[in-house]
Amino acid sequence: MTATAAPLVAPRPSVARVALVGNPNTGKTTLFNLLCGARAKVANFPGTTTTIREGRCATFGRQVELVDLPGIYDLRFGSPEARIAGDVLSGRTGAAPDAVLVLVDACNLTRNLVLVGELLGFGRPVVVALNMMDLANRRGLSIDAARMAECLGVEVVPTVARKGGGVER
């Protein structure tokens, strides 16, 4: 008599790993601090923010490990920040993220969406946090987040990380 083995099913990880990615000065670390209760400082000079920060928060009844990556404009340039981000996103330096949360400056969509396009190519779930919506509104910019989500094929959430607006979504 031969026994048949039950199919191996990987258990759902108890902690989801989410990479926080975006151009410099889009509010990544502000959002990281808000979600994780941290007080991380930033320096916005090229080559100075080449470290990653990790923190935990609970959302939707689940623990989430946030990985705050250095600000980058794209993954191809080869700067120290882009190499670090690429290594984390591809899993070359540890566990690859389960999902990507990309912060986009609502006042600078053209520049910020280049990175979004590259991140979509990693094949992981992506959520776009359309940040600084308060500034965009003050400047008279009207952005249809639902239409943007439809065009990108991912969730787009308007946020104001500095004030916690939209973060719960």
C-alpha positions in Angstrom: 0.0 0.0 0.0 1.4 3.4 -1.0 0.6 6.6 0.8 -0.2 9.7 -1.1 1.3 12.9 0.1 -0.9 15.9 0.7 0.0 18.8 -1.5 2.4 21.2 0.1 0.8 24.6 0.6 2.9 27.3 2.0 1.3 28.9 5.0 0.4 32.6 4.6 3.2 34.6 6.2 2.2 36.1 9.5 4.0 39.3 8.6 3.6 41.0 5.3 6.7 42.8 4.0 5.9 46.0 2.2 8.5 48.3 0.5 7.9 52.0 0.7 9.3 53.5 -2.5 9.3 56.9 -4.2 11.2 59.9 -5.5 13.1 62.0 -3.0 10.8 64.4 -1.0 7.5 62.6 -1.6 6.8 61.8 2.0 8.1 58.3 2.4 9.7 58.7 5.7 6.9 60.9 7.0 4.5 58.1 6.2 6.9 55.5 7.7 7.1 57.5 10.9 3.3 57.9 11.1 2.6 54.2 10.5 5.4 52.8 12.7 5.4 55.4 15.4 9.0 56.1 14.6 11.0 59.4 14.5 13.3 58.7 11.6 15.2 61.7 10.3 15.9 62.4 6.7 18.7 64.1 4.7 17.9 65.0 1.1 21.4 65.3 -0.4 22.4 62.8 -3.1 24.3 59.9 -1.6 23.5 60.7 2.0 20.3 58.6 2.4 21.6 55.2 1.4 20.2 53.2 4.3 16.9 51.4 4.6 14.7 51.6 7.7 12.5 48.8 8.8 9.5 49.1 11.2 6.3 47.3 12.0 2.7 48.3 12.2 -0.6 46.6 12.4 -3.2 47.1 9.7 -6.3 45.1 8.8 -5.6 42.8 11.8 -2.2 41.8 10.4 1.3 42.7 11.2 3.1 44.5 8.4 6.9 45.1 8.2 7.5 48.4 6.3 10.8 48.8 4.6 11.5 52.5 3.9 13.9 52.7 0.9 16.0 55.7 -0.1 14.4 58.1 -2.5 15.0 57.3 -6.1 14.0 58.7 -9.5 14.4 55.4 -11.3 15.9 52.0 -10.9 18.2 52.1 -14.0 20.4 55.1 -13.1 22.9 53.1 -11.0 23.1 55.5 -8.1 23.8 54.0 -4.7 20.2 54.6 -3.7 18.9 52.9 -6.9 21.2 49.9 -6.3 19.9 49.5 -2.7 16.3 49.8 -3.8 16.8 47.4 -6.7 18.5 44.8 -4.4 15.6 45.0 -1.8 12.9 44.8 -4.5 14.4 41.9 -6.2 15.2 40.0 -3.0 19.0 40.0 -3.5 19.5 41.3 0.0 16.9 39.3 2.0 13.3 38.5 1.6 11.7 40.3 -1.3 8.7 42.5 -0.4 5.2 41.0 -0.7 3.9 44.4 -2.0 5.1 47.8 -3.0 3.7 51.1 -1.7 4.9 53.9 -3.9 4.5 57.5 -2.8 3.9 59.9 -5.7 4.0 63.7 -5.3 0.6 64.9 -6.7 2.3 68.1 -7.8 4.9 66.3 -9.9 3.2 63.4 -11.6 5.2 63.3 -14.8 8.5 62.9 -12.9 7.1 60.5 -10.3 5.2 58.1 -12.7 8.4 57.0 -14.4 9.3 55.1 -11.2 5.7 53.8 -10.9 6.0 52.2 -14.4 9.3 50.5 -13.4 7.8 49.2 -10.2 4.9 47.7 -12.0 7.4 45.5 -13.9 8.4 43.7 -10.7 5.2 41.6 -10.7 4.3 42.4 -7.1 1.1 44.1 -5.9 1.5 47.9 -6.1 -0.5 50.6 -4.4 0.1 54.2 -5.3 -0.2 56.8 -2.5 -1.0 60.0 -4.3 0.6 62.2 -1.7 0.5 65.9 -1.0 -3.0 66.3 -2.3 -3.5 69.3 -0.1 -0.7 71.2 -2.0 -2.0 70.0 -5.4 -5.5 71.3 -4.5 -4.1 74.6 -3.4 -2.3 74.9 -6.7 -5.5 74.3 -8.5 -4.6 70.8 -9.7 -7.5 68.4 -10.1 -6.4 64.7 -10.2 -8.9 61.9 -10.8 -7.5 59.1 -8.6 -10.1 56.6 -9.8 -9.2 57.3 -13.5 -5.5 57.1 -12.7 -6.1 53.7 -10.9 -7.9 52.5 -14.0 -5.0 53.5 -16.3 -2.3 52.1 -14.1 -4.2 48.9 -13.1 -3.4 49.4 -9.4 -5.1 51.0 -6.4 -4.4 54.8 -6.2 -5.1 56.4 -2.8 -5.0 60.2 -2.3 -3.1 61.0 0.8 -1.7 63.9 2.9 1.0 61.9 4.9 2.0 65.0 6.9 -1.5 65.2 8.4 -2.4 61.5 8.2 -5.1 62.2 5.5 -6.0 59.1 3.5 -3.6 56.9 5.5 -6.4 54.7 6.9 -7.4 53.7 3.4 
